[in-house]
Amino acid sequence: MLRRKLKVNVRIQAKSTFVAAAVDSIPGRSQDDIKEHEKWYQKYLELQAAKKRAIVEWKLKKVVCTRWLFFFDVLRF
C-alpha cells in the first residue's frame, strides 16, 4: 500500500488531488485518514532531517575536540 501511495504522490503534485487519488487507490481509508497520515509523514521527514543535522554537528564537535586535545598534547611534549 505504501508503494502505491508513493507512486500517487510522485505523479500528482496538488495536495487535494493527491488526497482524492489516494482515497481511490487505498481501499478502507477515508480522506481524513489520508490527510492525517500525510501530516504525520511530513513531521516524520522534518524530524529525520533534524536528526541527521544533529548527528553531523555532533561528529563535527567530536572531531574538533579531538584535534584540540591532540594539539595540546603535542605542545606539552
PDB file with one MODEL, atoms N, CA, C and O in Angstrom:
MODEL        1
ATOM      1  N   MET A   1       0.817  -1.200   0.000  1.00  0.00           N
ATOM      2  CA  MET A   1       0.000   0.000   0.000  1.00  0.00           C
ATOM      3  C   MET A   1       0.857   1.259   0.000  1.00  0.00           C
ATOM      4  O   MET A   1       0.526   2.247  -0.656  1.00  0.00           O
ATOM      5  N   LEU A   2       1.955   1.216   0.738  1.00  0.00           N
ATOM      6  CA  LEU A   2       2.813   2.387   0.825  1.00  0.00           C
ATOM      7  C   LEU A   2       3.407   2.722  -0.532  1.00  0.00           C
ATOM      8  O   LEU A   2       3.499   3.893  -0.899  1.00  0.00           O
ATOM      9  N   ARG A   3       3.812   1.701  -1.283  1.00  0.00           N
ATOM     10  CA  ARG A   3       4.350   1.959  -2.622  1.00  0.00           C
ATOM     11  C   ARG A   3       3.315   2.634  -3.495  1.00  0.00           C
ATOM     12  O   ARG A   3       3.624   3.562  -4.244  1.00  0.00           O
ATOM     13  N   ARG A   4       2.079   2.161  -3.394  1.00  0.00           N
ATOM     14  CA  ARG A   4       1.008   2.747  -4.181  1.00  0.00           C
ATOM     15  C   ARG A   4       0.842   4.220  -3.826  1.00  0.00           C
ATOM     16  O   ARG A   4       0.667   5.059  -4.710  1.00  0.00           O
ATOM     17  N   LYS A   5       0.897   4.538  -2.525  1.00  0.00           N
ATOM     18  CA  LYS A   5       0.766   5.915  -2.070  1.00  0.00           C
ATOM     19  C   LYS A   5       1.912   6.766  -2.605  1.00  0.00           C
ATOM     20  O   LYS A   5       1.697   7.888  -3.066  1.00  0.00           O
ATOM     21  N   LEU A   6       3.130   6.230  -2.542  1.00  0.00           N
ATOM     22  CA  LEU A   6       4.280   6.984  -3.022  1.00  0.00           C
ATOM     23  C   LEU A   6       4.192   7.245  -4.518  1.00  0.00           C
ATOM     24  O   LEU A   6       4.522   8.338  -4.979  1.00  0.00           O
ATOM     25  N   LYS A   7       3.749   6.249  -5.278  1.00  0.00           N
ATOM     26  CA  LYS A   7       3.602   6.441  -6.717  1.00  0.00           C
ATOM     27  C   LYS A   7       2.587   7.538  -7.015  1.00  0.00           C
ATOM     28  O   LYS A   7       2.802   8.381  -7.885  1.00  0.00           O
ATOM     29  N   VAL A   8       1.487   7.515  -6.284  1.00  0.00           N
ATOM     30  CA  VAL A   8       0.459   8.535  -6.474  1.00  0.00           C
ATOM     31  C   VAL A   8       1.019   9.900  -6.089  1.00  0.00           C
ATOM     32  O   VAL A   8       0.762  10.888  -6.777  1.00  0.00           O
ATOM     33  N   ASN A   9       1.786   9.968  -4.994  1.00  0.00           N
ATOM     34  CA  ASN A   9       2.347  11.228  -4.524  1.00  0.00           C
ATOM     35  C   ASN A   9       3.326  11.803  -5.539  1.00  0.00           C
ATOM     36  O   ASN A   9       3.348  13.016  -5.747  1.00  0.00           O
ATOM     37  N   VAL A  10       4.127  10.971  -6.166  1.00  0.00           N
ATOM     38  CA  VAL A  10       5.097  11.446  -7.145  1.00  0.00           C
ATOM     39  C   VAL A  10       4.403  11.962  -8.391  1.00  0.00           C
ATOM     40  O   VAL A  10       4.789  12.990  -8.948  1.00  0.00           O
ATOM     41  N   ARG A  11       3.378  11.245  -8.824  1.00  0.00           N
ATOM     42  CA  ARG A  11       2.687  11.640 -10.048  1.00  0.00           C
ATOM     43  C   ARG A  11       1.889  12.925  -9.893  1.00  0.00           C
ATOM     44  O   ARG A  11       1.811  13.725 -10.825  1.00  0.00           O
ATOM     45  N   ILE A  12       1.316  13.122  -8.756  1.00  0.00           N
ATOM     46  CA  ILE A  12       0.375  14.225  -8.572  1.00  0.00           C
ATOM     47  C   ILE A  12       0.930  15.185  -7.531  1.00  0.00           C
ATOM     48  O   ILE A  12       1.210  14.781  -6.402  1.00  0.00           O
ATOM     49  N   GLN A  13       1.089  16.446  -7.899  1.00  0.00           N
ATOM     50  CA  GLN A  13       1.681  17.421  -7.006  1.00  0.00           C
ATOM     51  C   GLN A  13       0.651  18.147  -6.133  1.00  0.00           C
ATOM     52  O   GLN A  13       0.949  18.490  -4.989  1.00  0.00           O
ATOM     53  N   ALA A  14      -0.512  18.377  -6.640  1.00  0.00           N
ATOM     54  CA  ALA A  14      -1.522  19.118  -5.882  1.00  0.00           C
ATOM     55  C   ALA A  14      -2.035  18.263  -4.727  1.00  0.00           C
ATOM     56  O   ALA A  14      -2.388  17.098  -4.911  1.00  0.00           O
ATOM     57  N   LYS A  15      -2.071  18.857  -3.533  1.00  0.00           N
ATOM     58  CA  LYS A  15      -2.426  18.094  -2.329  1.00  0.00           C
ATOM     59  C   LYS A  15      -3.859  17.569  -2.372  1.00  0.00           C
ATOM     60  O   LYS A  15      -4.096  16.406  -2.044  1.00  0.00           O
ATOM     61  N   SER A  16      -4.799  18.390  -2.765  1.00  0.00           N
ATOM     62  CA  SER A  16      -6.186  17.922  -2.782  1.00  0.00           C
ATOM     63  C   SER A  16      -6.371  16.814  -3.818  1.00  0.00           C
ATOM     64  O   SER A  16      -7.116  15.863  -3.581  1.00  0.00           O
ATOM     65  N   THR A  17      -5.706  16.931  -4.949  1.00  0.00           N
ATOM     66  CA  THR A  17      -5.779  15.892  -5.961  1.00  0.00           C
ATOM     67  C   THR A  17      -5.098  14.629  -5.468  1.00  0.00           C
ATOM     68  O   THR A  17      -5.558  13.517  -5.730  1.00  0.00           O
ATOM     69  N   PHE A  18      -3.989  14.813  -4.744  1.00  0.00           N
ATOM     70  CA  PHE A  18      -3.281  13.659  -4.178  1.00  0.00           C
ATOM     71  C   PHE A  18      -4.174  12.908  -3.199  1.00  0.00           C
ATOM     72  O   PHE A  18      -4.252  11.680  -3.240  1.00  0.00           O
ATOM     73  N   VAL A  19      -4.841  13.638  -2.328  1.00  0.00           N
ATOM     74  CA  VAL A  19      -5.705  13.002  -1.324  1.00  0.00           C
ATOM     75  C   VAL A  19      -6.829  12.244  -2.020  1.00  0.00           C
ATOM     76  O   VAL A  19      -7.142  11.114  -1.646  1.00  0.00           O
ATOM     77  N   ALA A  20      -7.429  12.853  -3.018  1.00  0.00           N
ATOM     78  CA  ALA A  20      -8.524  12.187  -3.741  1.00  0.00           C
ATOM     79  C   ALA A  20      -8.017  10.922  -4.439  1.00  0.00           C
ATOM     80  O   ALA A  20      -8.680   9.885  -4.405  1.00  0.00           O
ATOM     81  N   ALA A  21      -6.847  11.007  -5.068  1.00  0.00           N
ATOM     82  CA  ALA A  21      -6.287   9.837  -5.751  1.00  0.00           C
ATOM     83  C   ALA A  21      -5.915   8.750  -4.749  1.00  0.00           C
ATOM     84  O   ALA A  21      -6.102   7.564  -5.021  1.00  0.00           O
ATOM     85  N   ALA A  22      -5.386   9.151  -3.586  1.00  0.00           N
ATOM     86  CA  ALA A  22      -5.011   8.172  -2.569  1.00  0.00           C
ATOM     87  C   ALA A  22      -6.240   7.473  -2.007  1.00  0.00           C
ATOM     88  O   ALA A  22      -6.208   6.265  -1.772  1.00  0.00           O
ATOM     89  N   VAL A  23      -7.311   8.203  -1.790  1.00  0.00           N
ATOM     90  CA  VAL A  23      -8.558   7.604  -1.285  1.00  0.00           C
ATOM     91  C   VAL A  23      -9.061   6.570  -2.287  1.00  0.00           C
ATOM     92  O   VAL A  23      -9.533   5.503  -1.896  1.00  0.00           O
ATOM     93  N   ASP A  24      -8.961   6.886  -3.578  1.00  0.00           N
ATOM     94  CA  ASP A  24      -9.413   5.946  -4.611  1.00  0.00           C
ATOM     95  C   ASP A  24      -8.526   4.700  -4.683  1.00  0.00           C
ATOM     96  O   ASP A  24      -9.022   3.605  -4.951  1.00  0.00           O
ATOM     97  N   SER A  25      -7.221   4.857  -4.445  1.00  0.00           N
ATOM     98  CA  SER A  25      -6.311   3.724  -4.643  1.00  0.00           C
ATOM     99  C   SER A  25      -6.039   2.914  -3.376  1.00  0.00           C
ATOM    100  O   SER A  25      -5.497   1.812  -3.464  1.00  0.00           O
ATOM    101  N   ILE A  26      -6.402   3.433  -2.201  1.00  0.00           N
ATOM    102  CA  ILE A  26      -6.180   2.700  -0.946  1.00  0.00           C
ATOM    103  C   ILE A  26      -7.547   2.358  -0.349  1.00  0.00           C
ATOM    104  O   ILE A  26      -8.191   3.213   0.259  1.00  0.00           O
ATOM    105  N   PRO A  27      -7.982   1.127  -0.519  1.00  0.00           N
ATOM    106  CA  PRO A  27      -9.305   0.755  -0.004  1.00  0.00           C
ATOM    107  C   PRO A  27      -9.336   0.743   1.525  1.00  0.00           C
ATOM    108  O   PRO A  27      -8.359   0.366   2.173  1.00  0.00           O
ATOM    109  N   GLY A  28     -10.447   1.152   2.079  1.00  0.00           N
ATOM    110  CA  GLY A  28     -10.635   1.105   3.525  1.00  0.00           C
ATOM    111  C   GLY A  28     -10.101   2.329   4.253  1.00  0.00           C
ATOM    112  O   GLY A  28     -10.165   2.379   5.481  1.00  0.00           O
ATOM    113  N   ARG A  29      -9.585   3.302   3.547  1.00  0.00           N
ATOM    114  CA  ARG A  29      -9.058   4.514   4.183  1.00  0.00           C
ATOM    115  C   ARG A  29      -9.888   5.721   3.767  1.00  0.00           C
ATOM    116  O   ARG A  29     -10.221   5.893   2.595  1.00  0.00           O
ATOM    117  N   SER A  30     -10.213   6.546   4.747  1.00  0.00           N
ATOM    118  CA  SER A  30     -11.012   7.733   4.459  1.00  0.00           C
ATOM    119  C   SER A  30     -10.102   8.901   4.095  1.00  0.00           C
ATOM    120  O   SER A  30      -8.879   8.821   4.209  1.00  0.00           O
ATOM    121  N   GLN A  31     -10.719   9.962   3.664  1.00  0.00           N
ATOM    122  CA  GLN A  31      -9.971  11.168   3.300  1.00  0.00           C
ATOM    123  C   GLN A  31      -9.261  11.742   4.532  1.00  0.00           C
ATOM    124  O   GLN A  31      -8.134  12.230   4.437  1.00  0.00           O
ATOM    125  N   ASP A  32      -9.924  11.680   5.676  1.00  0.00           N
ATOM    126  CA  ASP A  32      -9.297  12.168   6.911  1.00  0.00           C
ATOM    127  C   ASP A  32      -8.080  11.315   7.298  1.00  0.00           C
ATOM    128  O   ASP A  32      -7.070  11.840   7.764  1.00  0.00           O
ATOM    129  N   ASP A  33      -8.190   9.993   7.098  1.00  0.00           N
ATOM    130  CA  ASP A  33      -7.047   9.115   7.376  1.00  0.00           C
ATOM    131  C   ASP A  33      -5.844   9.497   6.514  1.00  0.00           C
ATOM    132  O   ASP A  33      -4.714   9.560   6.999  1.00  0.00           O
ATOM    133  N   ILE A  34      -6.099   9.745   5.251  1.00  0.00           N
ATOM    134  CA  ILE A  34      -5.024  10.094   4.314  1.00  0.00           C
ATOM    135  C   ILE A  34      -4.392  11.428   4.704  1.00  0.00           C
ATOM    136  O   ILE A  34      -3.168  11.559   4.710  1.00  0.00           O
ATOM    137  N   LYS A  35      -5.218  12.410   5.026  1.00  0.00           N
ATOM    138  CA  LYS A  35      -4.692  13.725   5.417  1.00  0.00           C
ATOM    139  C   LYS A  35      -3.873  13.628   6.700  1.00  0.00           C
ATOM    140  O   LYS A  35      -2.806  14.233   6.811  1.00  0.00           O
ATOM    141  N   GLU A  36      -4.371  12.873   7.657  1.00  0.00           N
ATOM    142  CA  GLU A  36      -3.662  12.699   8.927  1.00  0.00           C
ATOM    143  C   GLU A  36      -2.322  12.000   8.711  1.00  0.00           C
ATOM    144  O   GLU A  36      -1.310  12.380   9.299  1.00  0.00           O
ATOM    145  N   HIS A  37      -2.330  10.982   7.865  1.00  0.00           N
ATOM    146  CA  HIS A  37      -1.083  10.278   7.576  1.00  0.00           C
ATOM    147  C   HIS A  37      -0.100  11.197   6.857  1.00  0.00           C
ATOM    148  O   HIS A  37       1.096  11.169   7.147  1.00  0.00           O
ATOM    149  N   GLU A  38      -0.578  11.991   5.945  1.00  0.00           N
ATOM    150  CA  GLU A  38       0.296  12.922   5.213  1.00  0.00           C
ATOM    151  C   GLU A  38       0.914  13.934   6.177  1.00  0.00           C
ATOM    152  O   GLU A  38       2.095  14.263   6.064  1.00  0.00           O
ATOM    153  N   LYS A  39       0.117  14.424   7.121  1.00  0.00           N
ATOM    154  CA  LYS A  39       0.635  15.363   8.117  1.00  0.00           C
ATOM    155  C   LYS A  39       1.687  14.681   8.992  1.00  0.00           C
ATOM    156  O   LYS A  39       2.737  15.256   9.280  1.00  0.00           O
ATOM    157  N   TRP A  40       1.393  13.447   9.409  1.00  0.00           N
ATOM    158  CA  TRP A  40       2.357  12.690  10.207  1.00  0.00           C
ATOM    159  C   TRP A  40       3.647  12.453   9.428  1.00  0.00           C
ATOM    160  O   TRP A  40       4.741  12.588   9.977  1.00  0.00           O
ATOM    161  N   TYR A  41       3.521  12.102   8.162  1.00  0.00           N
ATOM    162  CA  TYR A  41       4.698  11.802   7.336  1.00  0.00           C
ATOM    163  C   TYR A  41       5.569  13.040   7.138  1.00  0.00           C
ATOM    164  O   TYR A  41       6.796  12.943   7.165  1.00  0.00           O
ATOM    165  N   GLN A  42       4.953  14.191   6.940  1.00  0.00           N
ATOM    166  CA  GLN A  42       5.737  15.432   6.795  1.00  0.00           C
ATOM    167  C   GLN A  42       6.500  15.727   8.084  1.00  0.00           C
ATOM    168  O   GLN A  42       7.666  16.120   8.035  1.00  0.00           O
ATOM    169  N   LYS A  43       5.856  15.542   9.232  1.00  0.00           N
ATOM    170  CA  LYS A  43       6.525  15.742  10.516  1.00  0.00           C
ATOM    171  C   LYS A  43       7.666  14.747  10.684  1.00  0.00           C
ATOM    172  O   LYS A  43       8.737  15.106  11.172  1.00  0.00           O
ATOM    173  N   TYR A  44       7.443  13.501  10.284  1.00  0.00           N
ATOM    174  CA  TYR A  44       8.466  12.472  10.344  1.00  0.00           C
ATOM    175  C   TYR A  44       9.686  12.866   9.513  1.00  0.00           C
ATOM    176  O   TYR A  44      10.821  12.721   9.967  1.00  0.00           O
ATOM    177  N   LEU A  45       9.452  13.362   8.300  1.00  0.00           N
ATOM    178  CA  LEU A  45      10.566  13.786   7.450  1.00  0.00           C
ATOM    179  C   LEU A  45      11.336  14.948   8.076  1.00  0.00           C
ATOM    180  O   LEU A  45      12.564  14.994   7.998  1.00  0.00           O
ATOM    181  N   GLU A  46      10.621  15.880   8.691  1.00  0.00           N
ATOM    182  CA  GLU A  46      11.285  17.000   9.368  1.00  0.00           C
ATOM    183  C   GLU A  46      12.154  16.500  10.522  1.00  0.00           C
ATOM    184  O   GLU A  46      13.287  16.950  10.697  1.00  0.00           O
ATOM    185  N   LEU A  47      11.616  15.571  11.301  1.00  0.00           N
ATOM    186  CA  LEU A  47      12.377  15.028  12.427  1.00  0.00           C
ATOM    187  C   LEU A  47      13.594  14.232  11.954  1.00  0.00           C
ATOM    188  O   LEU A  47      14.655  14.300  12.573  1.00  0.00           O
ATOM    189  N   GLN A  48      13.449  13.483  10.867  1.00  0.00           N
ATOM    190  CA  GLN A  48      14.583  12.747  10.317  1.00  0.00           C
ATOM    191  C   GLN A  48      15.690  13.700   9.868  1.00  0.00           C
ATOM    192  O   GLN A  48      16.869  13.446  10.114  1.00  0.00           O
ATOM    193  N   ALA A  49      15.308  14.799   9.209  1.00  0.00           N
ATOM    194  CA  ALA A  49      16.300  15.779   8.759  1.00  0.00           C
ATOM    195  C   ALA A  49      16.989  16.430   9.958  1.00  0.00           C
ATOM    196  O   ALA A  49      18.202  16.642   9.939  1.00  0.00           O
ATOM    197  N   ALA A  50      16.223  16.744  10.993  1.00  0.00           N
ATOM    198  CA  ALA A  50      16.802  17.342  12.199  1.00  0.00           C
ATOM    199  C   ALA A  50      17.760  16.364  12.879  1.00  0.00           C
ATOM    200  O   ALA A  50      18.810  16.765  13.382  1.00  0.00           O
ATOM    201  N   LYS A  51      17.401  15.100  12.891  1.00  0.00           N
ATOM    202  CA  LYS A  51      18.256  14.070  13.476  1.00  0.00           C
ATOM    203  C   LYS A  51      19.580  13.983  12.713  1.00  0.00           C
ATOM    204  O   LYS A  51      20.647  13.908  13.321  1.00  0.00           O
ATOM    205  N   LYS A  52      19.507  13.994  11.390  1.00  0.00           N
ATOM    206  CA  LYS A  52      20.720  13.929  10.582  1.00  0.00           C
ATOM    207  C   LYS A  52      21.607  15.151  10.827  1.00  0.00           C
ATOM    208  O   LYS A  52      22.825  15.025  10.945  1.00  0.00           O
ATOM    209  N   ARG A  53      20.993  16.331  10.904  1.00  0.00           N
ATOM    210  CA  ARG A  53      21.774  17.553  11.183  1.00  0.00           C
ATOM    211  C   ARG A  53      22.437  17.469  12.547  1.00  0.00           C
ATOM    212  O   ARG A  53      23.598  17.849  12.697  1.00  0.00           O
ATOM    213  N   ALA A  54      21.715  16.978  13.537  1.00  0.00           N
ATOM    214  CA  ALA A  54      22.267  16.867  14.892  1.00  0.00           C
ATOM    215  C   ALA A  54      23.446  15.900  14.921  1.00  0.00           C
ATOM    216  O   ALA A  54      24.438  16.155  15.604  1.00  0.00           O
ATOM    217  N   ILE A  55      23.349  14.809  14.199  1.00  0.00           N
ATOM    218  CA  ILE A  55      24.446  13.842  14.158  1.00  0.00           C
ATOM    219  C   ILE A  55      25.666  14.441  13.479  1.00  0.00           C
ATOM    220  O   ILE A  55      26.791  14.250  13.942  1.00  0.00           O
ATOM    221  N   VAL A  56      25.454  15.162  12.389  1.00  0.00           N
ATOM    222  CA  VAL A  56      26.577  15.810  11.697  1.00  0.00           C
ATOM    223  C   VAL A  56      27.243  16.829  12.614  1.00  0.00           C
ATOM    224  O   VAL A  56      28.470  16.888  12.684  1.00  0.00           O
ATOM    225  N   GLU A  57      26.452  17.627  13.313  1.00  0.00           N
ATOM    226  CA  GLU A  57      27.018  18.618  14.238  1.00  0.00           C
ATOM    227  C   GLU A  57      27.781  17.935  15.367  1.00  0.00           C
ATOM    228  O   GLU A  57      28.856  18.390  15.756  1.00  0.00           O
ATOM    229  N   TRP A  58      27.230  16.847  15.892  1.00  0.00           N
ATOM    230  CA  TRP A  58      27.894  16.117  16.965  1.00  0.00           C
ATOM    231  C   TRP A  58      29.238  15.560  16.490  1.00  0.00           C
ATOM    232  O   TRP A  58      30.241  15.659  17.197  1.00  0.00           O
ATOM    233  N   LYS A  59      29.253  14.975  15.289  1.00  0.00           N
ATOM    234  CA  LYS A  59      30.500  14.435  14.748  1.00  0.00           C
ATOM    235  C   LYS A  59      31.529  15.539  14.536  1.00  0.00           C
ATOM    236  O   LYS A  59      32.715  15.348  14.806  1.00  0.00           O
ATOM    237  N   LEU A  60      31.078  16.689  14.054  1.00  0.00           N
ATOM    238  CA  LEU A  60      31.987  17.811  13.839  1.00  0.00           C
ATOM    239  C   LEU A  60      32.578  18.284  15.160  1.00  0.00           C
ATOM    240  O   LEU A  60      33.783  18.522  15.244  1.00  0.00           O
ATOM    241  N   LYS A  61      31.758  18.422  16.185  1.00  0.00           N
ATOM    242  CA  LYS A  61      32.256  18.826  17.503  1.00  0.00           C
ATOM    243  C   LYS A  61      33.239  17.799  18.051  1.00  0.00           C
ATOM    244  O   LYS A  61      34.246  18.158  18.663  1.00  0.00           O
ATOM    245  N   LYS A  62      32.948  16.538  17.834  1.00  0.00           N
ATOM    246  CA  LYS A  62      33.821  15.473  18.300  1.00  0.00           C
ATOM    247  C   LYS A  62      35.196  15.575  17.632  1.00  0.00           C
ATOM    248  O   LYS A  62      36.221  15.444  18.301  1.00  0.00           O
ATOM    249  N   VAL A  63      35.221  15.807  16.329  1.00  0.00           N
ATOM    250  CA  VAL A  63      36.482  15.932  15.601  1.00  0.00           C
ATOM    251  C   VAL A  63      37.253  17.153  16.080  1.00  0.00           C
ATOM    252  O   VAL A  63      38.462  17.078  16.299  1.00  0.00           O
ATOM    253  N   VAL A  64      36.567  18.271  16.245  1.00  0.00           N
ATOM    254  CA  VAL A  64      37.225  19.492  16.698  1.00  0.00           C
ATOM    255  C   VAL A  64      37.830  19.299  18.085  1.00  0.00           C
ATOM    256  O   VAL A  64      38.975  19.688  18.315  1.00  0.00           O
ATOM    257  N   CYS A  65      37.093  18.717  18.994  1.00  0.00           N
ATOM    258  CA  CYS A  65      37.605  18.482  20.350  1.00  0.00           C
ATOM    259  C   CYS A  65      38.797  17.538  20.325  1.00  0.00           C
ATOM    260  O   CYS A  65      39.778  17.757  21.036  1.00  0.00           O
ATOM    261  N   THR A  66      38.720  16.500  19.522  1.00  0.00           N
ATOM    262  CA  THR A  66      39.820  15.546  19.424  1.00  0.00           C
ATOM    263  C   THR A  66      41.071  16.220  18.883  1.00  0.00           C
ATOM    264  O   THR A  66      42.171  15.968  19.374  1.00  0.00           O
ATOM    265  N   ARG A  67      40.917  17.063  17.889  1.00  0.00           N
ATOM    266  CA  ARG A  67      42.079  17.766  17.320  1.00  0.00           C
ATOM    267  C   ARG A  67      42.690  18.727  18.334  1.00  0.00           C
ATOM    268  O   ARG A  67      43.913  18.843  18.421  1.00  0.00           O
ATOM    269  N   TRP A  68      41.850  19.413  19.098  1.00  0.00           N
ATOM    270  CA  TRP A  68      42.380  20.334  20.108  1.00  0.00           C
ATOM    271  C   TRP A  68      43.144  19.562  21.182  1.00  0.00           C
ATOM    272  O   TRP A  68      44.218  19.981  21.613  1.00  0.00           O
ATOM    273  N   LEU A  69      42.586  18.444  21.606  1.00  0.00           N
ATOM    274  CA  LEU A  69      43.277  17.635  22.604  1.00  0.00           C
ATOM    275  C   LEU A  69      44.616  17.135  22.072  1.00  0.00           C
ATOM    276  O   LEU A  69      45.611  17.146  22.796  1.00  0.00           O
ATOM    277  N   PHE A  70      44.650  16.704  20.839  1.00  0.00           N
ATOM    278  CA  PHE A  70      45.890  16.254  20.224  1.00  0.00           C
ATOM    279  C   PHE A  70      46.896  17.408  20.142  1.00  0.00           C
ATOM    280  O   PHE A  70      48.080  17.232  20.429  1.00  0.00           O
ATOM    281  N   PHE A  71      46.416  18.576  19.751  1.00  0.00           N
ATOM    282  CA  PHE A  71      47.288  19.753  19.634  1.00  0.00           C
ATOM    283  C   PHE A  71      47.911  20.105  20.988  1.00  0.00           C
ATOM    284  O   PHE A  71      49.106  20.394  21.059  1.00  0.00           O
ATOM    285  N   PHE A  72      47.124  20.085  22.050  1.00  0.00           N
ATOM    286  CA  PHE A  72      47.660  20.417  23.360  1.00  0.00           C
ATOM    287  C   PHE A  72      48.612  19.327  23.882  1.00  0.00           C
ATOM    288  O   PHE A  72      49.567  19.628  24.598  1.00  0.00           O
ATOM    289  N   ASP A  73      48.350  18.070  23.523  1.00  0.00           N
ATOM    290  CA  ASP A  73      49.276  17.000  23.908  1.00  0.00           C
ATOM    291  C   ASP A  73      50.617  17.175  23.200  1.00  0.00           C
ATOM    292  O   ASP A  73      51.662  16.925  23.799  1.00  0.00           O
ATOM    293  N   VAL A  74      50.607  17.593  21.958  1.00  0.00           N
ATOM    294  CA  VAL A  74      51.845  17.818  21.208  1.00  0.00           C
ATOM    295  C   VAL A  74      52.621  18.986  21.829  1.00  0.00           C
ATOM    296  O   VAL A  74      53.843  18.916  21.955  1.00  0.00           O
ATOM    297  N   LEU A  75      51.939  20.028  22.205  1.00  0.00           N
ATOM    298  CA  LEU A  75      52.606  21.196  22.827  1.00  0.00           C
ATOM    299  C   LEU A  75      53.224  20.859  24.175  1.00  0.00           C
ATOM    300  O   LEU A  75      54.247  21.426  24.559  1.00  0.00           O
ATOM    301  N   ARG A  76      52.602  19.943  24.881  1.00  0.00           N
ATOM    302  CA  ARG A  76      53.071  19.576  26.196  1.00  0.00           C
ATOM    303  C   ARG A  76      54.440  18.894  26.151  1.00  0.00           C
ATOM    304  O   ARG A  76      55.251  19.051  27.064  1.00  0.00           O
ATOM    305  N   PHE A  77      54.687  18.140  25.086  1.00  0.00           N
ATOM    306  CA  PHE A  77      55.953  17.422  24.991  1.00  0.00           C
ATOM    307  C   PHE A  77      56.948  18.321  24.416  1.00  0.00           C
ATOM    308  O   PHE A  77      58.102  17.932  24.239  1.00  0.00           O
TER     309      PHE A  77
ENDMDL
END
